Amino acid sequence: MTDTLVAFDDVLATYDPALGLEVHVELNTNSKMFCGCPTEFGAEPNTQVCPTCLGLPGAMPVVNGKAVESAIRIGLALNCDIAEWCRFARKNYFYPDMPKNFQTSQYDEPICFDGYMDVDVDGETFRVEIERAHMEEDTGKSLHVGGATGRIHGADHSLVDYNRAGIPLIEIVTKPIRGAGAKAPDVARAYVAQLRDLIVALGVSDARMDQGSIRADVNLSLSPKGSGTLGTRTETKNVNSLRSVERAVRYEMSRHAAVLDAGEKILQETRHWHEDTGVTTSGREKSDAEDYRYFPEPDLVPVAPSREWVEELRGTLPENPTARRARLQAEWGFSDLEMRDTVGAGALDVIEQTIAAGTTPQAARKWWLGELARRANEQGVLVDALPVTPADVARVQALVDEGSLNDKLARQVFDGLFAGEGTPDEIVAARGLAIVSDDGALSTAVDNAIAANPDVADKIRDGKVAAAGALIGAVMKEMRGQADAGRVRELILEKLS
Ligand SMILES: [Zn+2]
């Protein structure tokens, strides 16, 4: 069944959107939230499990201190208050990927609460208020076998991998985000993008949306324009790319409007996002008063971080990534477009390091966003994954600056770096790439070029200096591009004056 949709612009003529984002971040601790099992991604199914994360009777959990530390650092970076005392709670429900039949989470006593993040959208700032960030554990993973789609419908049987069960998660929940209007899809995307950058800068997760280590659920509701009320919301689950966050919001706005225009009611439910077709489909109905029978976890002691520790952790916070970008852009003198390209190519860090190694910002940008971005693109990776370091790029540019290389020869040095032939200097020596500016070698080549092109030589003797280009070209060809073009020009003009 295809949903009826209202054109996006028409939605905004009648309704105000309200967003809510719930982002789960898988922490990169070495062990799980409540046991010592390893957390490495991609291991053989059910090889990273123990009685605790399998929920066997009698197993006792212990809180992972590193996970608490990461939770507090995330909370501080999101301008949250940090609870002086909080507890874990059991969230009871039955599902095969959750062997204990309850998830150990936090309920009315989250470790972090009342924060905010300022989100930039096209130069405009939206303050997204954070309701809470709490600790919990991940579930296992179901695999449905035998069907065409990998979904449970049509499958012969299902398998469960409990390696993921018990991996520490931080769930970050916003308050309703209102007033974004037509920019609601962009605000949602920018929030998740900035949050991901912040998590990466904190070093608490690799924050890979494609591997599920950061997952976004997108809540959306519409209310009559100007009413100031909140409509019934839907929750679109596990939207796993930034582009999909934006598209899912856009789709739900258009779908909600069509339902409301028809005089019908929005069903409060979870929905599934389909990356391939760009639509959401109905999941399960969800009431606000869903009864998870939460109660305090009796097997774990409360978490009571001392104020000294919290302040110590505040001292470890990195520069806010958005502020850092603004600072670097000003320092480097990049235009908005140059900066967007730099960030989009994943080149911010490598350019910063190349500049620190002595290269000008524009030269660093030229290599990383030109030649190296082209090669990265061919390999389907970001520039920071290339076998070329910022120090290599700085050295190549230094050789260009001192006249030992031109850009064309520099590209051959990069060929050598990609082939693992050593350092830039070793490659220049081994490949014989350095520019020849020695007059002895150049003079012979210039004489040869004059002899081979008597008509051109006559023109230059008659004062048509512009004709020198043809002779320079002939010399460069003979010298395989390794002649110092400026010195060649001088020699030609000397000889023909
Ligand atoms: Zn375990």
Boltz pocket constraint, residues with backbone or C-beta under 6 A from the ligand:
constraints:
  - pocket:
      binder: B
      contacts: [[A, 32], [A, 35], [A, 36], [A, 37], [A, 48], [A, 49], [A, 50], [A, 51], [A, 52], [A, 53], [A, 54], [A, 165], [A, 166]]
      max_distance: 6.0
